[in-house]
Amino acid sequence: MADRKNIPEGFSIYATRENGFFPSVIFDRWRVAFLNYFDVVEKELLYRLERHFQTDEVFVLLRGKAWLIGAGDEDKPKAPKAFPMEPGTIYNIRRNIWHHVILSRDASVLIVENADTGNENSAYAELCTEDTARLKAEIQID
């Protein structure tokens, strides 16, 4: 971490290694958050996808391993596909696209999205048993 006494006025520094989702910078209509491993992003607990109606969502893998899952923009998730994220690469998931992220226990992902993103403007859908089993077998997180 940088020597804090040399940080110019008007700069803020954020970091966390705690488990969970941590909005860190909120400005006007957008927020930047850290997503660190917790039960929602555990491979073995995968059962649903989400989508947001009013925002794209940007993911950047900072450390560890992570896989993104996507399943189109129809009323229900269709033919979900999973792929590993590469560190330092920007992944933009367009609004209305069904998605989820799976993290290793040491992973951290940076997320950028509209500041008001939440249950009120998002939807959640459970995966069928076959898709869940297939995705869990494909995702190599350990």
N, C-alpha and C positions, 0 to 999 in steps of 0.2 A: 504494500500500500504506500502511496506517496506520502511524503512528509507533509502533514496537514498545515504546518505553519507557512509553507510556501504556496498554498493554494490561493489564487487571486480572489478578491472580493467578487461576489456574484456567482461563484462556482459552488456546486454542491456535489458531494460524493456519496454514493450509496453502495452498500454491499451487504450480503447476508448469506449465511450457510445454514440457517434454520430450515426445517422441513416446511413445505407448504407454498402458498401463493402470497406474494408480498408486493402490492402496488407501491412503487417507490417515488415516481415522478408523475404528477398529474398537472397538466397545463391545458387550459382552455378545453378542448374537446377530446384530448387523448391522454393516455397513461402508459407508462413504462413499468413493467413488473418483473420480478424474479419468480420463476416457478422452480422449486426444488422438490425432490422426491417426497411424496406422502402417499397415503393409500389410494387416492383417486388415480394416480398414474402408475400403479403397480400392475404389471403384466397379468398376474394371476387373478386380479380382481376386475379385469376388463369385462364390461357387459353392455356399455352404451357409448354412443357418440353424441356430439353436440353440434349446433350451428348457431351463428349469430346473424340476426336480420339487418343490423344497421352498421356493421363494421367489417372490414377485412381484419385479419389477425396475423401479425408477423411473429415468427419464432426464430431465435438464434441460439444454437447450442453453444454454451460457454464451456462446459466441462462434462465429463462422464459420457454415457451413451444414451441415445434417445431414438425412438422410432415415431414417425408420424403415420396416422391412418386417415385415409380419405374415402368418401363414399358418395360423391355426386351431390346434386342439389334438388333431387326430387323430394316428394313428401316424406318418404322414409329412406333411410340409407340403402344404397343399392351396390352390390358387389364391392365391398370394402377392400382396399388395397393398403398394404403397409410397406414402408421403406425406411432405412436408417438415415438419420440426419448426420451431416458432416459438420464438425466444429467450424465456427466462423462464417457459416453460410446463411444467407437470409432466405427464409421460407415464408412466402406470403400466401395465406389461405383466404381466398375471396369470400365475401359475405355470402351467406346461404349455403355454403359447402359443409357437409357433414364431416366432422373430424374429431380426432383425439390424439393425445401424445402419451407415450409410454416412456418412463425414465428409469435408468439404473439408480441404485441407492445413492451414488455419489454425483449424480447429474444436477446441472443447473441450466435452465433455459431462460433467456430474456424474451419477454412478450411485449409487443406494442399493439394497442387497440384503442377504440373509443373509451373514454373515461367512464361512461355510463353503461358499459356492457355488463349484463347480469341476467338473472332469471326472467325479467320483464321483457327483454328483447332477444331472447335465445330460446332454442328448443332442444329437447333431449329425446333420443329414441334408443330403445334397447335393440341390441343385435340378436339375430337368431342364433340358436345353439350351434349350428354348423359353422357359421361365420366366426363366432367367438372361438371355437375350438381351432379352426384353421389359422386364425390370426395369432393365437397364443403359440401354436406350433411354429409359425413362420418367424416370429419376432425373437431374435437372439440378443438378449439384453445382458446376460451374465458373462 
